Amino acid sequence: MKPILIKNLLTSKEVFWIYGHLISLPAWSLNTLSFVDVTDPERRFGTLANTTITKDYQPTPTAGGLSAYGQSLVYRINERLKEQKIEIPTIVQRFWINATFKDSSSHWPHVDSAQPEAFSILLFLTPVWKDQWLGSFFCDGEEFKFTPGGAVVFKSRKMHTGDNPSLQCPYVRLTGNIMTTRTP
């Protein structure tokens, strides 16, 4: 299956609400991953601010009901995919939110899972966005412009990465990552 863009999965009001709710959560963490960037040997670490909503099929204590919200989005996506005769698994294995800041080094090509039946959903959760702020999502060689309220659905084993926002971007680029499977 090729990655699929779903426009307007979330309404404008919904995106403003979720953005405000997410940035006020106290459970953000800063993770550092070591890697070697072959194009720039001086760049050895990528940092990522994230907050976990669901992990290993269980809501986190600080998620504040967002785990159920993520589950409802999976059902909403399946309703949209019916037109294309596609259905993704509905068991949410994980749901987390990534925050990318201006000119950060927090994106690198990766896969979410090697499981053949696992699906990933990338949610665009910043309510206001302009193309000149960059921030696109790339999956399987295809670029998906950051579209507030949109989502990209793809097989979790597909190579993907995000684009950092430009220095002119006045907002934090928030994306949600939901991974679904058929069995827990």
N, C-alpha and C positions, 0 to 999 in steps of 0.2 A: 504494500500500500504506500502510495506517495503521501507526503505530508499534506494536510488539508487546513486551509485558513477558514475559520468561522468568524465572520464579521459580526459585530454587535451582539455577541453572546450576552454581554452585560449592558444594561442601559447606562446612559450618562450619569444619572443620579446614583445608580448602584456603584459605579466606578468611583465617584466622589466619596460615597459613604465608605466603601471598603478601603480606599486609600487612607482616609482620615483615621479609620479604625486601626489599620495596620501600623501606620507610623507612630501611633500612640501606645502600641504594645510595649510592655517593659521587658519582653523576653528575647530581644535581639542579641545575637552573638556575632563576634568577628572571628572568622576561621581563616587560617593561613595554610595554604597547600604548597608544598615545594614541587617545583617542576623546572625543567630546563627549556628555555625558549631558544631554539636553534637560530632564530633570526637576531636575537639580542642576548648574548651570553651573560650580560650583567643583570638581566631580569631573571631571578630565580624563584620568586615567590609571588603567588597570586592571593589577594585577600578578598574575602567575600563576607558581607554582612547578610545574615539570614535569620529567619525565625521559623521554627518547625511547628506545624499545626497538627499533623498526623505522622506518626512514625511506626513502622512495623504493624500497621493496621489499627493502631490505638491512638485516640486523641491525646494530645499533650495537656497537662494541667493548666497551662497558661493560654491555651488556644481560645478560650472564651466563646465556645459555640461555633467557631469557624470550621471545625472538622465536619460538622453536619452541613454547613454551607458548601464546602468543597464537594461533599458527596452529592448534594443536590445539583451542582454544576455538571457532574458526570452524567446524571440522568437527562439534564437539559441538552447536553451535547449529543447524546444518543438520539434524542428527538429530532435534532437538526440533521443528524447523519442518516436518518431513515430515508430521506429523499435520494441518497446515493446508495442505498441498500448496504450500508455499513453499520456495524454495531461493535462498540469497544467493550471490553470487560468493565464491570461496575464496582469491583472491590478495590477500594482505595488503599494502596499499600503505604503511600506517603504523600504528604502535601506540605510543601514548604514555600516560603516567600524569600526571594532574593532581592537585595537592594544594591543597586549599582550607582556609584557616585561619579561625578565628572572626572574624566580622564583616569579612572581607576584601572587596575590590571586584574580584573576579576573574571575574565572570560577566557576560556581555552576550549578547543574541540574535545568532546567527550561523548560517551554513551551513558544513558541512565541505567540500563540493565541489558544483560545478554540474553535474558529469557525471551524466547521467540513470541510468546503470547502477551508480553507486557506492552502497554501503551503509555505514552506520556502526553500530557496536555500542558502547553505553555500559555499562561494567561498574561495579557498586557494590562497592568493594573494602575498605571499612572494616568490620571484623568485628562491631562492636557499634553499634547505632543505635537511637535513640528518636525517635518522630515530633516531639516537642517541640523537638528540635534542628534542625528544618527540614531543609535540604539536598536538597530534591526536585529532580527533573529535569523540565523542561517541553519538550515537542516537539509541534509541530503543534496547539497549543492544548490539549494534554492534560497533566495532572500525573501524574508517576510518583514515588511516595514512595520515598525512599532505602531499599532493601531489600538488606541484606548478602547477597552471593552471587548477586544477580539481575543481569539485563541487559536493556537496551532496544535493540531492533533497528529501524532506520528508514532511509529513503532519505537519503543524505547531503545532498541539496539541501533538506531540510526545515529550517525555522527552528527553533532550539532554544537552550536556555540552562539553566544550573543555578541552584540557590538556595544562597546562602551559609549555612554553619552558624550557629546562634545562639551568643551569648556563653557559654551554659551548656554547650555541647558540649565534652567533655574530649578529643576525638580530632581528628586531622586527617582531613578528608573526602577519601578517595582514590577517584578514578574512573579507569578505563581507557577509552581511546578507540581502537577499532580501525576502520580504514576499509578496505573491500575493494572490489576491482574485478574485471572479467572478464579483462583483459589488462594486462600490465605496461607 
